[in-house]
Each structure stands twice: as structure tokens, then as C-alpha cells.
Amino acid sequence: MRMPGRWWRHKSTPEKVETYTRWSFHFFAVMEFFSVGLTSVAPLGARLGGAALLVVAVHAALSFVTVSRAIDFTRGRRPQPTGLMWTLGAVTAVIATVALALAEHGPHREGVDSAAGSVFGVILIFGPGIIALGVRSRRRAFGISGGFAAGACVVALALGAPALTALFTALIVLVGGLFIAFTAVFSVWLLNAVYELDEARETRARLAVAEERLRFGRDLHDVMGRNLAVIALKSELAVQLAQRGRPEAVPQMVEVQRLAQESQREVREVVRGYREADLGSELAGAQGVLAAAGIDCTIAGVPAAGLPPAVQSALGWVVREAATNVLRHGDARRCEIRLQVLEGRVVLTVENDGVSEAGAGSGSGPAGSGLAGLRERLVKLDGTLEAGAVERGRFRLTAEIPLLSSPTASGSARTAVAARSVSEVTS
């Protein structure tokens, strides 16, 4: 029982919907074989019933292959199976005509009419519906069922059936065929919509990353733009003064050196703002990025503002790496981030669902290179990092850092705990 479950869990949501759609229509072919193929042997006799079983099996096999090729066509993986669809339509028409002729002019034994009528009805209902899977136009998909219903009426009249019986037969074929055709059209629409939504979610996640890069670029432009322009002007002025032998070139180059050093300092501050970001900003950023990817992210626990800067920087990196792993691995729908201060230790927990066993072991699991780097950062603060699957489909990352390693940290921890206690009493 583990192998089928593992095979299913490794699929993404669109792949699961596609598998469900594909096998639902495959089941129509299987049901056709067992419902009318096998049950027609006894009433029709060994020879005639065996022939009926054979032709129904051929039709079911053609339907089985047409389903696979048609769904691949709707996903753009192969060209439209036009020849296969025409073959299925021709076989459907021939089998239905022979079954109707057998019901009208065949042996007058008990059950023959019923068996032949069942073959006629099921073949004409399932055949057009399966052909509709490979048709992009909805009008054509429904028109196929209407055409087969009209053909059934004409053939019934040609074989001598009463007009009322022929119309009633065509009506049954039309209603059943339209139902299967509607199911096919709706299934294809739903499958394409799921794939498009999944692609939109990935696009939104990439746009969120691109927006962050643009913000970083704007910050660098704001910091470096003015200084570089002044450096360029003063350098040009210094060159001209030096060419003329003027002593004023030296103060200009001194000013250029000062501006260059100031630019270096400002760039370091910008980069430090990303490398040692405030934990509160990292939590808000992770929540925004995950929300943009369609993942419900909740943040709970104590406020991050009362923690020491070193602890905030280390946990900020943990939040970044955890959010990246949630986006990159698995198929998460919910993510919970909790920050707590317990017995002199700050504990950050990130837990998400939708993680496959392969994903847990490759990128978001304990063996991931990103988590190894986080452990090295936390070890400098006597912290620990644990990551792994806690139950089926869920992954938990826990980072702990002691707050009593320094007087400043201890005071910050006591301040955070006291603030939380006051807020609880007042609320």
C-alpha cells in the first residue's frame, strides 16, 4: 500500500487532476466492456455473443487509446489524433448499425433485443463523448453527439423501425451523448484551468523575487548615483588641474577619495540591511512572498523587536531559507511561522504541508546545503537547527538560540517576556 501512495504523493496538484481525468475516461471504456460486452454473451449465444464481445472489446480498446492521445493533445504534448478519432467514430457507427439491425431482424430469442439494444445505446453514448475530448470547439464537441443521434434515427427508420421508436431512440442517444460530451468538455476546461493557475502561482512567486531585486537595485542607485556623479566630475576637474600644473588638483583628489570611502560605507550598510535584516521585516517579507505564491502563511508568537540584533540576524536568515524551501519544494498550501521565548531560549518554528518524501530529502530536508549554512550561523550563537518530516505531508524546521549568553541578550529576553506578560494581563 505504500508504493501507490508514494507514487500519488510525488505528483503535483495539476498532475493529480490530469491523472484523475485520464483514468475517469479510461473507466468509461472498461465499464463499456463489462456492462455490455460480457453481459451480451449469454442472451446472444456462444457464436453471436462471442462476436459481440470481440467488437465491444475492440471499441473499448480504441476508446482507451483515444482518451490518452486526446488528453495529451489538450496539453499540447502531441498533435490532434484526427485519424484515431475518425477510426473510433467509424467503428462506433458500424457497431451501432449492426446492433440495431440485430435488434430489428435478428433471432427472436428471449433477451436478444435487450442485449443488442444495450450494445447500441452504450456504444453510441460513450463513443461520441470520448471523441469530444480531442475537439477544441465546444460546438463541434456537442455537434458530434447530435450527429450520431440523427444518424441513429435515420438508420432506425431505414431498418423498418416505427417513427416514434426511431425518435425515442435518437433522443436517448442525444441525451446520453450530450452528457458524456459535456463531461469531457468540462474536464478538459478544468484540467487546463488547474495548469494555468499553477503556472500563475509560479509566475507570481518569480515576480515577487524580481520585485525584491528591483528594490535592491533602486536602493543601490539611490546610494551610489549621486556619489558616482560627483566623483566623475571631481576626477575630471582634478585631471584638468593636474595637466595645468595647478596645486588645487590634490584637494580635489582627496575629496574623490573621501567620496569613494563614503560610497563604500553606504553600500556596506545597504548590503548589511539585506544580510542582517531585521527579523520583523524578514517575517513580513516571507509572508508576502508566500501569499503571492498562493500559500496561506500565518505568523504567531512574541514580537521580534525585543530580541538582540545578532539573534534577529541569524533568525532572519532562517526565515529566508525556510520560505525559499517552501516555495521550491513540495506543493504547500499552508505555512505557519511561530516565534517563542521559552526558558531563556528563543525558538523559531516553520511548519508547512504538501512536502513529498523526495522534496524533504533533497532541498527542504536536513541534508540541504542551505540548512547546513544556517547551522553554521547558529552554532556561533550556541544555537541549534532541526529539520525533518513530522508526519505525512508535513515538514517542520526549528531553530533555537539561547538568550542568556550575554547580559544584553538576557535583558532583551526579560524585556520581551515582560512586555508579553503585560499585554496578556491588559487584554
Secondary structure, 3 states (H helix, E strand, C coil): CHHHHHHHHCCCHHHHHHHHHHHHHHHHHHHHHHHHHCCCHHHHCHHHHHHHHHHHHHHHHHHHHHHHHHHHHHCCCCCCCHHHHHHHHHHHHHHHHHHHHHHHHCCCCCCHHHHHHHHHHHHHHHHHHHHHHHCCCHHHHHHHHHHHHHHHHHHHHHCCCCHHHHHHHHHHHHHHHHHHHHHHHHHHHHHHHHHHHHHHHHHHHHHHHHHHHHHHHHHHHHHHHHHHHHHHHHHHHHHHHHHCCCCCHHHHHHHHHHHHHHHHHHHHHHHHHHHCCCHHHHHHHHHHHHHHCCCEEEEEECCHHHCCHHHHHHHHHHHHHHHHHHHHCCCCCEEEEEEEEECCEEEEEEEEECCCHHHHHHCCCCCCHHHHHHHHHHHCCCCEEEEEEEECCEEEEEEEEECCCCHHHHHHHHHHHHHHHHHHHHC
